[in-house]
Amino acid sequence: MQDRLHRMGYYWPTMVADTIDYARKYQACQVHVDFILQPSEFLHPTVASWPFKAWRMDIIGPITLPSSQGHRFILAIIDYFSKWAEAVPLAEVKTSNVISFLTHHVIYRFGLLRRIIHDNGSQFASHTFYRFCDKYRIQNIASIPYNPTVNGLAEAFNKIIIKLLKKFVSSNKHDWNEKLGECLWAYRTTVRTTTGNTPFSLVYGSEAVLPLETQIPSLCVAPTYQLRRMTTTDVDYKSWRP
């Protein structure tokens, strides 16, 4: 929160203390806070030479409470370089759903990937999926179940997206499929500790304009609002010089 306010152009001496105090008083953060039981250790990064070279795909679910449209799973994929993530809700996860997801949400948006890492699920071990990877010359790698150097990225993202959904869903708990896009937006515009930047800025080269900035103008949108207030009669084109 402090980093997001700072990127919007705001600062005051007690910013860090105020954001910590606000988070402690926010009920959703206190109810769904993480309990860290394992001791901290060094990260095991996976080398990726360029963005969208290597992706990690995983399935979240089955979710106990299905959505109003019958979704019980979340198919998610995350880029190792920029930490950009894509996810869709699904009623069932078949090989055809996985291929369609990769085609429309990864290849058509970011180009062909070099390597995809997944677990040993039946959706990824089918001959149809292997033929799909061979067609585009994608390295199809199945991870070892208890290898933290491979599973860490997907497991961390799964925890984040589940925690965000718990905070965003309403009281009936069946609209989580509609809140998934909002959770992805929050994830993409939040600084990741591994990179020190937001996934949005690493992908697009600039920070995203948040809806809050329309109510509290930041340094990014304030000049635009000032130009909108000016009319053509307020500008003297003859005396204006570039």
Backbone as CSV, one residue per row, in Angstrom:
resi,resn,N_x,N_y,N_z,CA_x,CA_y,CA_z,C_x,C_y,C_z
1,MET,0.824,-1.195,0.000,0.000,0.000,0.000,0.866,1.256,0.000
2,GLN,1.906,1.250,0.820,2.810,2.401,0.867,3.503,2.598,-0.466
3,ASP,3.918,1.512,-1.093,4.589,1.619,-2.380,3.640,2.133,-3.454
4,ARG,2.396,1.701,-3.422,1.422,2.164,-4.418,1.132,3.648,-4.251
5,LEU,1.003,4.127,-3.018,0.802,5.556,-2.786,2.017,6.367,-3.234
6,HIS,3.198,5.821,-2.998,4.412,6.530,-3.392,4.511,6.629,-4.906
7,ARG,4.108,5.582,-5.624,4.145,5.632,-7.086,3.101,6.585,-7.644
8,MET,2.041,6.845,-6.897,1.040,7.817,-7.328,1.494,9.253,-7.110
9,GLY,2.607,9.441,-6.398,3.145,10.780,-6.202,2.878,11.383,-4.845
10,TYR,2.411,10.586,-3.877,2.099,11.096,-2.553,3.169,10.671,-1.551
11,TYR,3.394,11.531,-0.578,4.370,11.213,0.465,4.078,12.067,1.695
12,TRP,4.223,11.452,2.875,4.235,12.167,4.140,5.128,11.382,5.092
13,PRO,5.684,12.014,6.091,6.712,11.367,6.927,6.262,10.075,7.589
14,THR,5.000,9.982,7.976,4.523,8.786,8.679,3.763,7.841,7.747
15,MET,4.153,7.804,6.483,3.422,6.999,5.511,3.462,5.511,5.857
16,VAL,4.641,4.992,6.173,4.774,3.566,6.460,3.978,3.183,7.705
17,ALA,4.098,3.990,8.755,3.376,3.688,9.994,1.865,3.771,9.791
18,ASP,1.409,4.727,8.999,-0.030,4.876,8.767,-0.587,3.713,7.956
19,THR,0.156,3.252,6.943,-0.332,2.123,6.146,-0.364,0.838,6.962
20,ILE,0.633,0.633,7.817,0.632,-0.547,8.683,-0.543,-0.489,9.659
21,ASP,-0.801,0.681,10.216,-1.919,0.825,11.150,-3.251,0.610,10.451
22,TYR,-3.378,1.077,9.211,-4.616,0.878,8.459,-4.837,-0.598,8.150
23,ALA,-3.767,-1.312,7.767,-3.894,-2.731,7.458,-4.265,-3.535,8.701
24,ARG,-3.754,-3.133,9.843,-4.085,-3.844,11.072,-5.541,-3.670,11.468
25,LYS,-6.158,-2.564,11.076,-7.544,-2.302,11.421,-8.517,-2.802,10.358
26,TYR,-8.003,-3.213,9.186,-8.880,-3.671,8.105,-9.291,-5.103,8.402
27,GLN,-10.590,-5.341,8.523,-11.094,-6.629,9.003,-10.752,-7.769,8.052
28,ALA,-10.900,-7.543,6.734,-10.625,-8.629,5.781,-9.175,-9.082,5.852
29,CYS,-8.250,-8.132,6.056,-6.830,-8.506,6.156,-6.572,-9.316,7.420
30,GLN,-7.256,-9.008,8.499,-7.041,-9.727,9.741,-7.661,-11.122,9.704
31,VAL,-8.789,-11.269,9.027,-9.454,-12.570,8.974,-8.679,-13.535,8.094
32,HIS,-8.162,-13.053,6.960,-7.512,-13.913,5.978,-5.997,-13.741,5.970
33,VAL,-5.415,-13.339,7.078,-3.965,-13.166,7.139,-3.274,-14.530,7.083
34,ASP,-2.077,-14.552,6.531,-1.318,-15.794,6.435,-0.638,-16.117,7.766
35,PHE,-0.623,-17.405,8.095,0.110,-17.889,9.257,1.386,-18.554,8.754
36,ILE,2.511,-17.904,8.937,3.789,-18.404,8.457,4.375,-19.323,9.523
37,LEU,4.367,-20.618,9.240,4.859,-21.606,10.193,6.251,-22.106,9.840
38,GLN,6.637,-22.035,8.580,7.938,-22.526,8.166,8.983,-21.409,8.268
39,PRO,10.209,-21.752,8.608,11.262,-20.720,8.674,11.600,-20.203,7.286
40,SER,12.052,-18.963,7.222,12.407,-18.357,5.943,13.679,-18.993,5.392
41,GLU,13.793,-18.993,4.072,14.971,-19.529,3.403,15.198,-18.751,2.126
42,PHE,16.335,-18.972,1.500,16.676,-18.264,0.281,15.773,-18.729,-0.866
43,LEU,15.489,-17.794,-1.783,14.680,-18.121,-2.945,15.468,-18.976,-3.921
44,HIS,14.742,-19.766,-4.700,15.360,-20.592,-5.733,14.831,-20.136,-7.094
45,PRO,15.401,-19.085,-7.653,14.846,-18.552,-8.906,15.128,-19.468,-10.091
46,THR,14.190,-19.442,-11.029,14.350,-20.144,-12.290,14.815,-19.155,-13.345
47,VAL,15.879,-19.463,-14.043,16.477,-18.539,-14.991,15.577,-18.413,-16.215
48,ALA,15.224,-17.176,-16.571,14.468,-16.872,-17.780,15.141,-15.692,-18.456
49,SER,15.654,-15.890,-19.662,16.457,-14.874,-20.325,15.637,-13.708,-20.836
50,TRP,14.373,-13.923,-21.165,13.543,-12.845,-21.695,12.099,-13.072,-21.249
51,PRO,11.265,-12.034,-21.309,9.868,-12.193,-20.878,9.125,-13.213,-21.723
52,PHE,8.244,-13.943,-21.090,7.356,-14.922,-21.719,8.120,-16.076,-22.363
53,LYS,9.303,-16.338,-21.870,10.052,-17.502,-22.351,9.592,-18.762,-21.638
54,ALA,9.506,-18.707,-20.312,9.137,-19.865,-19.501,7.906,-19.527,-18.673
55,TRP,6.939,-20.428,-18.674,5.701,-20.261,-17.923,5.494,-21.460,-17.007
56,ARG,4.803,-21.218,-15.912,4.444,-22.269,-14.968,2.928,-22.340,-14.888
57,MET,2.348,-23.493,-15.191,0.905,-23.664,-15.236,0.465,-24.632,-14.145
58,ASP,-0.679,-24.326,-13.552,-1.180,-25.162,-12.469,-2.700,-25.034,-12.410
59,ILE,-3.325,-25.966,-11.717,-4.779,-25.997,-11.550,-5.094,-25.798,-10.073
60,ILE,-5.967,-24.847,-9.784,-6.421,-24.588,-8.419,-7.803,-25.225,-8.255
61,GLY,-7.944,-26.097,-7.298,-9.234,-26.733,-7.076,-9.106,-28.236,-6.902
62,PRO,-10.244,-28.916,-6.741,-11.601,-28.358,-6.843,-11.987,-27.463,-5.663
63,ILE,-12.650,-26.365,-5.968,-13.083,-25.409,-4.957,-14.376,-25.913,-4.329
64,THR,-14.447,-25.825,-3.011,-15.572,-26.419,-2.279,-16.899,-25.827,-2.709
65,LEU,-16.976,-24.500,-2.759,-18.210,-23.839,-3.173,-18.106,-23.461,-4.646
66,PRO,-18.861,-24.111,-5.525,-18.804,-23.746,-6.935,-19.402,-22.361,-7.174
67,SER,-19.041,-21.761,-8.284,-19.586,-20.455,-8.623,-21.032,-20.586,-9.085
68,SER,-21.671,-19.455,-9.309,-23.057,-19.464,-9.759,-23.213,-20.081,-11.141
69,GLN,-22.111,-20.144,-11.907,-22.131,-20.744,-13.235,-21.532,-22.147,-13.262
70,GLY,-21.282,-22.715,-12.096,-20.813,-24.091,-12.014,-19.317,-24.263,-12.107
71,HIS,-18.552,-23.188,-11.968,-17.092,-23.316,-12.008,-16.571,-23.888,-10.697
72,ARG,-15.648,-24.847,-10.810,-15.050,-25.462,-9.630,-13.524,-25.440,-9.669
73,PHE,-12.948,-24.981,-10.753,-11.494,-24.970,-10.896,-11.036,-23.615,-11.436
74,ILE,-9.766,-23.318,-11.214,-9.106,-22.145,-11.785,-7.842,-22.632,-12.472
75,LEU,-7.745,-22.399,-13.759,-6.546,-22.738,-14.516,-5.686,-21.490,-14.601
76,ALA,-4.501,-21.535,-14.017,-3.633,-20.367,-13.899,-2.286,-20.656,-14.520
77,ILE,-1.665,-19.611,-15.046,-0.328,-19.697,-15.617,0.397,-18.397,-15.302
78,ILE,1.693,-18.484,-15.001,2.472,-17.320,-14.580,3.822,-17.337,-15.271
79,ASP,4.266,-16.166,-15.696,5.536,-16.019,-16.384,6.671,-15.915,-15.369
80,TYR,7.759,-16.642,-15.597,8.878,-16.645,-14.663,9.623,-15.315,-14.657
81,PHE,9.655,-14.604,-15.780,10.465,-13.384,-15.876,9.757,-12.186,-15.262
82,SER,8.562,-11.884,-15.733,7.845,-10.687,-15.291,6.851,-10.954,-14.175
83,LYS,6.588,-12.214,-13.860,5.580,-12.620,-12.875,4.167,-12.238,-13.315
84,TRP,3.975,-12.033,-14.624,2.637,-11.780,-15.153,1.818,-13.070,-15.083
85,ALA,0.549,-12.959,-14.709,-0.284,-14.133,-14.502,-1.571,-14.009,-15.302
86,GLU,-2.032,-15.143,-15.790,-3.327,-15.279,-16.446,-4.079,-16.415,-15.768
87,ALA,-5.403,-16.264,-15.656,-6.208,-17.289,-15.001,-7.635,-17.213,-15.518
88,VAL,-8.282,-18.382,-15.611,-9.676,-18.464,-16.049,-10.394,-19.478,-15.170
89,PRO,-11.676,-19.237,-14.874,-12.469,-20.239,-14.134,-13.013,-21.289,-15.091
90,LEU,-13.047,-22.525,-14.632,-13.517,-23.634,-15.459,-14.400,-24.560,-14.629
91,ALA,-15.415,-25.126,-15.281,-16.253,-26.125,-14.622,-15.528,-27.462,-14.528
92,GLU,-14.737,-27.796,-15.539,-13.901,-28.981,-15.551,-12.676,-28.694,-16.401
93,VAL,-11.578,-29.302,-16.036,-10.317,-29.049,-16.716,-10.000,-30.237,-17.611
94,LYS,-10.151,-30.045,-18.901,-9.806,-31.047,-19.887,-8.600,-30.581,-20.700
95,THR,-8.046,-31.487,-21.466,-6.922,-31.127,-22.314,-7.318,-30.065,-23.329
96,SER,-8.530,-30.135,-23.832,-9.001,-29.127,-24.784,-9.088,-27.748,-24.138
97,ASN,-9.492,-27.693,-22.850,-9.531,-26.412,-22.149,-8.131,-25.837,-21.963
98,VAL,-7.170,-26.706,-21.664,-5.790,-26.252,-21.474,-5.219,-25.704,-22.778
99,ILE,-5.445,-26.397,-23.883,-4.933,-25.949,-25.180,-5.591,-24.633,-25.590
100,SER,-6.909,-24.519,-25.388,-7.602,-23.275,-25.711,-7.103,-22.122,-24.848
101,PHE,-6.847,-22.390,-23.578,-6.335,-21.363,-22.675,-4.955,-20.890,-23.114
102,LEU,-4.061,-21.807,-23.433,-2.730,-21.426,-23.892,-2.776,-20.664,-25.213
103,THR,-3.668,-21.066,-26.095,-3.735,-20.430,-27.410,-4.238,-18.996,-27.318
104,HIS,-5.327,-18.774,-26.584,-5.966,-17.463,-26.575,-5.401,-16.518,-25.521
105,HIS,-4.898,-17.031,-24.403,-4.441,-16.166,-23.320,-2.925,-16.018,-23.265
106,VAL,-2.190,-16.837,-23.975,-0.732,-16.745,-23.947,-0.175,-16.503,-25.350
107,ILE,-0.410,-17.408,-26.264,0.216,-17.312,-27.586,-0.311,-16.114,-28.358
108,TYR,-1.628,-15.908,-28.394,-2.203,-14.802,-29.153,-1.932,-13.446,-28.511
109,ARG,-1.520,-13.417,-27.260,-1.251,-12.152,-26.569,0.243,-11.852,-26.448
110,PHE,1.036,-12.866,-26.155,2.449,-12.634,-25.866,3.394,-13.393,-26.784
111,GLY,2.875,-14.131,-27.735,3.730,-14.876,-28.644,4.019,-16.275,-28.138
112,LEU,4.777,-17.010,-28.946,5.108,-18.384,-28.586,6.041,-18.429,-27.389
113,LEU,5.785,-19.354,-26.500,6.643,-19.566,-25.361,7.666,-20.650,-25.665
114,ARG,8.770,-20.618,-24.950,9.834,-21.591,-25.167,9.678,-22.819,-24.281
115,ARG,9.206,-22.603,-23.055,9.145,-23.705,-22.097,7.908,-23.552,-21.231
116,ILE,7.235,-24.651,-20.969,6.100,-24.666,-20.069,6.310,-25.778,-19.050
117,ILE,6.130,-25.437,-17.784,6.369,-26.362,-16.682,5.042,-26.584,-15.958
118,HIS,4.745,-27.824,-15.659,3.474,-28.176,-15.031,3.681,-29.409,-14.170
119,ASP,2.627,-29.820,-13.485,2.699,-31.035,-12.680,2.334,-32.231,-13.550
120,ASN,2.122,-33.364,-12.923,1.845,-34.595,-13.660,0.359,-34.876,-13.809
121,GLY,-0.446,-33.818,-13.952,-1.872,-34.003,-14.130,-2.205,-34.676,-15.445
122,SER,-3.342,-35.344,-15.480,-3.737,-36.057,-16.699,-3.998,-35.093,-17.850
123,GLN,-4.358,-33.845,-17.547,-4.607,-32.879,-18.611,-3.332,-32.522,-19.366
124,PHE,-2.190,-32.589,-18.663,-0.917,-32.218,-19.276,-0.144,-33.422,-19.797
125,ALA,-0.548,-34.624,-19.438,0.187,-35.826,-19.843,-0.476,-36.563,-20.993
126,SER,-1.461,-35.952,-21.633,-2.159,-36.610,-22.725,-1.384,-36.467,-24.030
127,HIS,-1.665,-37.346,-24.975,-1.008,-37.302,-26.277,-1.427,-36.047,-27.062
128,THR,-2.663,-35.579,-26.840,-3.116,-34.376,-27.530,-2.306,-33.162,-27.104
129,PHE,-2.018,-33.058,-25.812,-1.238,-31.926,-25.332,0.216,-32.021,-25.806
130,TYR,0.757,-33.230,-25.858,2.114,-33.403,-26.367,2.203,-33.032,-27.849
131,ARG,1.190,-33.369,-28.624,1.185,-32.994,-30.034,1.075,-31.480,-30.203
132,PHE,0.309,-30.838,-29.322,0.195,-29.385,-29.366,1.548,-28.724,-29.097
133,CYS,2.264,-29.219,-28.100,3.589,-28.656,-27.791,4.585,-28.937,-28.907
134,ASP,4.530,-30.108,-29.493,5.436,-30.422,-30.604,5.155,-29.553,-31.824
135,LYS,3.897,-29.189,-32.028,3.536,-28.358,-33.175,4.199,-26.996,-33.106
136,TYR,4.245,-26.397,-31.908,4.839,-25.075,-31.724,6.250,-25.149,-31.133
137,ARG,6.810,-26.367,-31.034,8.166,-26.571,-30.524,8.326,-25.994,-29.115
138,ILE,7.361,-26.319,-28.276,7.384,-25.898,-26.879,7.939,-27.034,-26.030
139,GLN,8.897,-26.717,-25.175,9.453,-27.711,-24.271,8.429,-28.015,-23.182
140,ASN,7.938,-29.223,-23.168,6.916,-29.650,-22.225,7.598,-30.362,-21.064
141,ILE,7.649,-29.708,-19.909,8.398,-30.223,-18.769,7.441,-30.497,-17.623
142,ALA,7.464,-31.715,-17.111,6.671,-32.088,-15.934,7.554,-32.013,-14.698
143,SER,7.106,-31.300,-13.685,7.901,-31.092,-12.480,7.835,-32.304,-11.567
144,ILE,8.832,-32.401,-10.703,8.857,-33.433,-9.675,7.962,-32.977,-8.525
145,PRO,7.113,-33.827,-7.979,6.120,-33.387,-6.998,6.692,-32.629,-5.815
146,TYR,7.850,-33.018,-5.307,8.364,-32.385,-4.100,9.656,-31.616,-4.373
147,ASN,9.714,-30.970,-5.528,10.863,-30.147,-5.877,10.504,-28.685,-5.663
148,PRO,10.951,-28.040,-4.576,10.546,-26.657,-4.311,11.088,-25.668,-5.320
149,THR,12.194,-25.988,-6.004,12.748,-25.057,-6.974,11.861,-24.931,-8.200
150,VAL,10.954,-25.861,-8.415,10.071,-25.825,-9.582,8.661,-25.432,-9.186
151,ASN,8.178,-25.942,-8.069,6.790,-25.725,-7.676,6.576,-24.425,-6.913
152,GLY,7.628,-23.763,-6.488,7.479,-22.605,-5.617,6.694,-21.474,-6.235
153,LEU,6.941,-21.138,-7.491,6.270,-20.009,-8.123,4.774,-20.242,-8.233
154,ALA,4.376,-21.413,-8.698,2.952,-21.707,-8.849,2.252,-21.773,-7.496
155,GLU,2.897,-22.390,-6.521,2.278,-22.499,-5.201,2.115,-21.128,-4.563
156,ALA,3.092,-20.251,-4.739,2.990,-18.902,-4.175,1.856,-18.122,-4.826
157,PHE,1.727,-18.233,-6.149,0.639,-17.524,-6.832,-0.717,-18.090,-6.435
158,ASN,-0.813,-19.404,-6.278,-2.084,-20.008,-5.862,-2.529,-19.470,-4.507
159,LYS,-1.589,-19.326,-3.582,-1.936,-18.788,-2.264,-2.397,-17.341,-2.364
160,ILE,-1.718,-16.562,-3.219,-2.071,-15.149,-3.357,-3.470,-14.994,-3.951
161,ILE,-3.763,-15.730,-5.023,-5.050,-15.570,-5.691,-6.195,-16.064,-4.814
162,ILE,-5.960,-17.124,-4.035,-7.000,-17.619,-3.126,-7.246,-16.612,-2.006
163,LYS,-6.178,-16.033,-1.482,-6.329,-15.036,-0.416,-7.068,-13.796,-0.923
164,LEU,-6.773,-13.383,-2.157,-7.470,-12.227,-2.727,-8.947,-12.527,-2.954
165,LEU,-9.257,-13.726,-3.431,-10.654,-14.083,-3.650,-11.442,-14.081,-2.346
166,LYS,-10.830,-14.515,-1.273,-11.512,-14.522,0.018,-11.884,-13.105,0.456
167,LYS,-11.055,-12.127,0.076,-11.323,-10.740,0.466,-12.334,-10.065,-0.459
168,PHE,-12.421,-10.522,-1.710,-13.250,-9.837,-2.691,-14.664,-10.400,-2.796
169,VAL,-14.842,-11.680,-2.485,-16.158,-12.297,-2.697,-17.172,-11.728,-1.718
170,SER,-18.443,-11.811,-2.104,-19.523,-11.309,-1.262,-19.910,-12.367,-0.231
171,SER,-21.004,-12.110,0.464,-21.404,-13.007,1.540,-21.889,-14.357,1.031
172,ASN,-22.415,-14.437,-0.216,-22.919,-15.723,-0.695,-21.821,-16.654,-1.185
173,LYS,-20.609,-16.124,-1.425,-19.430,-16.927,-1.775,-19.530,-17.619,-3.131
174,HIS,-20.544,-17.308,-3.928,-20.710,-17.984,-5.217,-20.403,-17.078,-6.414
175,ASP,-19.874,-15.895,-6.162,-19.553,-14.986,-7.245,-18.044,-14.839,-7.436
176,TRP,-17.274,-15.834,-6.999,-15.819,-15.712,-7.085,-15.331,-15.725,-8.525
177,ASN,-16.093,-16.318,-9.447,-15.681,-16.292,-10.850,-15.739,-14.882,-11.421
178,GLU,-16.681,-14.044,-10.931,-16.771,-12.663,-11.389,-15.691,-11.786,-10.767
179,LYS,-15.186,-12.151,-9.611,-14.157,-11.371,-8.931,-12.745,-11.784,-9.333
180,LEU,-12.614,-12.841,-10.133,-11.277,-13.315,-10.497,-10.512,-12.272,-11.299
181,GLY,-11.180,-11.604,-12.243,-10.509,-10.563,-13.020,-10.037,-9.412,-12.163
182,GLU,-10.831,-9.032,-11.161,-10.440,-7.952,-10.258,-9.245,-8.354,-9.409
183,CYS,-9.195,-9.618,-9.003,-8.048,-10.103,-8.236,-6.780,-10.130,-9.087
184,LEU,-6.912,-10.534,-10.348,-5.760,-10.516,-11.242,-5.255,-9.097,-11.460
185,TRP,-6.170,-8.140,-11.575,-5.772,-6.739,-11.718,-4.987,-6.267,-10.492
186,ALA,-5.455,-6.633,-9.299,-4.742,-6.252,-8.079,-3.360,-6.894,-8.028
187,TYR,-3.265,-8.151,-8.454,-1.970,-8.833,-8.458,-1.008,-8.192,-9.449
188,ARG,-1.497,-7.856,-10.644,-0.623,-7.321,-11.691,-0.136,-5.915,-11.383
189,THR,-0.862,-5.165,-10.587,-0.478,-3.788,-10.283,0.159,-3.637,-8.906
190,THR,0.564,-4.747,-8.301,1.229,-4.733,-7.003,2.690,-5.143,-7.189
191,VAL,3.575,-4.459,-6.483,5.004,-4.750,-6.601,5.297,-6.131,-6.053
192,ARG,6.020,-6.946,-6.823,6.464,-8.255,-6.372,7.845,-8.123,-5.745
193,THR,8.034,-8.768,-4.627,9.303,-8.645,-3.911,10.468,-9.253,-4.687
194,THR,10.201,-10.239,-5.538,11.279,-10.891,-6.282,11.857,-9.993,-7.374
195,THR,11.041,-9.112,-7.944,11.503,-8.247,-9.030,11.637,-6.792,-8.612
196,GLY,10.940,-6.372,-7.559,10.963,-4.975,-7.159,10.100,-4.088,-8.035
197,ASN,9.297,-4.657,-8.929,8.426,-3.916,-9.829,7.082,-4.633,-9.927
198,THR,6.113,-3.942,-10.502,4.833,-4.573,-10.756,4.901,-5.363,-12.051
199,PRO,4.186,-6.473,-12.166,4.151,-7.185,-13.446,3.646,-6.322,-14.595
200,PHE,2.731,-5.405,-14.312,2.206,-4.530,-15.357,3.305,-3.651,-15.944
201,SER,4.156,-3.079,-15.084,5.218,-2.197,-15.578,6.286,-2.971,-16.335
202,LEU,6.571,-4.198,-15.935,7.567,-4.995,-16.649,7.071,-5.434,-18.019
203,VAL,5.760,-5.593,-18.161,5.201,-6.035,-19.440,4.981,-4.864,-20.387
204,TYR,4.411,-3.773,-19.878,4.011,-2.650,-20.734,4.946,-1.448,-20.652
205,GLY,5.906,-1.455,-19.740,6.872,-0.365,-19.677,6.430,0.846,-18.890
206,SER,5.250,0.852,-18.317,4.759,1.961,-17.506,3.737,1.421,-16.517
207,GLU,3.484,2.204,-15.485,2.524,1.783,-14.478,1.097,1.975,-14.971
208,ALA,0.189,1.163,-14.475,-1.213,1.269,-14.838,-1.867,2.429,-14.101
209,VAL,-2.839,3.057,-14.733,-3.628,4.107,-14.096,-4.751,3.442,-13.310
210,LEU,-4.734,3.589,-12.008,-5.695,2.933,-11.137,-6.997,3.713,-11.080
211,PRO,-8.123,3.031,-10.838,-9.401,3.755,-10.709,-9.379,4.800,-9.607
212,LEU,-8.593,4.581,-8.559,-8.520,5.552,-7.467,-7.949,6.883,-7.937
213,GLU,-7.113,6.864,-8.977,-6.477,8.094,-9.444,-7.454,9.044,-10.117
214,THR,-8.662,8.587,-10.461,-9.675,9.492,-10.987,-10.340,10.298,-9.876
215,GLN,-10.287,9.782,-8.638,-10.851,10.492,-7.497,-9.798,11.320,-6.783
216,ILE,-8.609,10.745,-6.638,-7.482,11.464,-6.042,-6.420,11.579,-7.124
217,PRO,-6.388,12.662,-7.892,-5.479,12.751,-9.046,-4.023,12.575,-8.636
218,SER,-3.327,11.715,-9.350,-1.911,11.483,-9.114,-1.094,12.333,-10.077
219,LEU,0.213,12.183,-10.022,1.084,12.932,-10.927,0.884,12.517,-12.373
220,CYS,0.327,11.321,-12.590,0.131,10.830,-13.949,-1.096,11.450,-14.612
221,VAL,-2.183,11.596,-13.870,-3.437,12.065,-14.453,-3.723,13.532,-14.170
222,ALA,-3.024,14.146,-13.216,-3.293,15.547,-12.878,-3.084,16.484,-14.058
223,PRO,-1.988,16.375,-14.837,-1.853,17.259,-16.013,-2.976,17.073,-17.029
224,THR,-3.479,15.866,-17.173,-4.574,15.622,-18.113,-5.841,16.324,-17.668
225,TYR,-6.142,16.307,-16.370,-7.326,16.983,-15.870,-7.211,18.494,-16.044
226,GLN,-6.008,19.030,-15.897,-5.819,20.457,-16.080,-6.043,20.856,-17.534
227,LEU,-5.615,20.033,-18.465,-5.828,20.331,-19.880,-7.299,20.239,-20.254
228,ARG,-8.026,19.340,-19.599,-9.452,19.214,-19.898,-10.222,20.453,-19.467
229,ARG,-9.771,21.110,-18.409,-10.466,22.294,-17.929,-10.266,23.488,-18.859
230,MET,-9.227,23.417,-19.642,-8.947,24.524,-20.550,-9.813,24.402,-21.798
231,THR,-10.387,25.495,-22.217,-11.183,25.538,-23.440,-10.379,26.196,-24.545
232,THR,-10.898,26.149,-25.742,-10.180,26.737,-26.882,-10.070,28.249,-26.765
233,THR,-11.016,28.885,-26.038,-10.947,30.333,-25.868,-9.892,30.752,-24.866
234,ASP,-9.427,29.816,-24.069,-8.414,30.150,-23.060,-7.009,30.101,-23.619
235,VAL,-6.833,29.607,-24.844,-5.506,29.423,-25.403,-5.288,30.439,-26.511
236,ASP,-4.208,31.141,-26.447,-3.829,32.095,-27.484,-2.874,31.394,-28.439
237,TYR,-3.403,30.898,-29.553,-2.606,30.115,-30.474,-1.518,30.951,-31.152
238,LYS,-1.712,32.245,-31.306,-0.723,33.091,-31.979,0.533,33.278,-31.125
239,SER,0.336,33.365,-29.806,1.488,33.560,-28.940,2.101,32.258,-28.472
240,TRP,1.443,31.143,-28.810,1.960,29.834,-28.354,3.102,29.393,-29.233
241,ARG,4.148,28.902,-28.622,5.295,28.370,-29.340,5.639,26.996,-28.754
242,PRO,6.071,26.028,-29.587,6.420,24.695,-29.073,7.662,24.761,-28.210
